[in-house]
Amino acid sequence: MTSHRLVTATLLALTIIAPGSLADADAERAMLARLLHEIRLLEPLIARSEAEADPDARIHFQYDWLRQDLDRVRAGIQAHLDAPRNTPRPVPPLRGDYRQ
């Protein structure tokens, strides 16, 4: 299996989570934090794969694009984890005056 296929297979495996395994918010947050950790572990694999790339190949794998996409995925997950857990719903103001 080539390096970029290994990276792709790893990413796909990381994104497949059984629906029942995210029964509560804490479990989901823990899995998302683990996913962030696993994505970070891909960085050395990507660097090694890039170092092994044939510079004379007719078609080159775009490692910079892969890194940009992984950065976007990481940022999206991190933004979700950093968001307040319970955002308050807007409540319409009370009238306050009940006499006519």
Buried (B, 14 or more C-beta within 10 A) or exposed (E): EEBBEBBEEBBEEBEEEEEEEBEEEEEBBEBBEEBBEEBEEBEEEBEEBBEEEEEEEEEEBEBEEBBEEBEEBBEEBEEEEEEEEEEEEEEEEEEEEEEE
